[in-house]
Amino acid sequence: MYIEQAYKGLSEGWRYILGILGVLFVWQTIAAVPLVAALALKDGGMSAMMSGDIGAMSDVLGSNTFLFLMLLSFAIALLSVFIFVKFVHKQSLASLTTSRKKVDYKRIWFAFFLWSAISISFIFLDIWLSPEDYEFNFNLVPFLTLAIVAICMIPLQTSMEEYYMRGYMMQGLGVMTKNRWFPLVFTSLLFGLLHIMNPEVEKLGYGILIFYIGTGFFLGIITLMDEGLELALGFHAANNLTTALLVTADWTAFQTDSLYRDVSDPVLGWDILVPVLVVFPILLVLFSKKYEWSNWKEKLTGKVLSKEEFLALEKEEIVQH
């Protein structure tokens, strides 16, 4: 009962409204100060920032510096999530993360290595099938710098999104609405729509949002079915980390000193739908077999227990043990 873990802290609706808006404010204003300040100190930095051109801002600061400062804003926002949970809700980080007695790091690593292997395989398969679309971009010192920044900072960026949406928001909306389907649908749509300002959307059109929203639903489903964030944390970190290290393009949100550069003219095609319609369902089956998931309808659309019902159930389980 992952959503009901919210009852292990102070779970009044106003606290979640305050926290959701408060974290959003920190993320979009205070957390952006280091990046804005760095751009302001550089010639052409402010004009690049006002244009919203990620490529221009990356050119002004250098790709690795820009990446670090962009990811730093997520790290600051993640800290704000933890602060709200600790001081406004009096809730433990463990109960925000999982319904298990302690965080299952094996689940995080399993999802991380599984999706890393799949992502790397797809990337190199595409390079093999369409070598004319890629340029080998390896440069030792910039790549090593990128690797250090990416390995240290990208898991913080992806964890912020998971803890904020699939964690804090999922639990908060669940206890407020007393059902599971609304937080699943809301957070999945929000996750997709938050990517609407990405340069990929401008280049490929709004159809790319099918992939982002579909990914949001996939992450929400595995969170509710597995009763914890562990699989989502591992998957999301693997997805962004492999992309940042292996392939970059002039039209993506992550413009890095990666191993390869995609020089093709991007076209929205079936490659966007394959993960959502084929790969993610296969992963759901794999996870469900490995972790023995059941009661899909109840876990994804059923009601959320009241605080009294949850505490009574917890007490009963303690007595039985």
Secondary structure, DSSP 8 states (H G I E B T S, - for coil): --GGGGGGS---HHHHHHHHHHHHHHHHTGGGHHHHHHHHTSTTHHHHHHHT-HHHHHHHH-HHHHHHHHHHHHHHHHHHHHHIIIIIS---HHHHHBSSSS--HHHHHHHHHHHHHHHHHHHHHHHHH-GGGEEE---HHHHHHHHHHHHHHHHHHHHHHIIIIIIIIHHHHHHHHTBSHHHHHHHHHHHHHTTTTSHHHHHH-GGGHHHHHHHHHHHHHHHHHHTBSHHHHHHHHHHHHHHHHHEE-TTSS-----SEEE-S-----HHHHHIIIIIHHHHHHHHHHHHT---HHHHHHSB---HHHHHHHHHHHHHH-
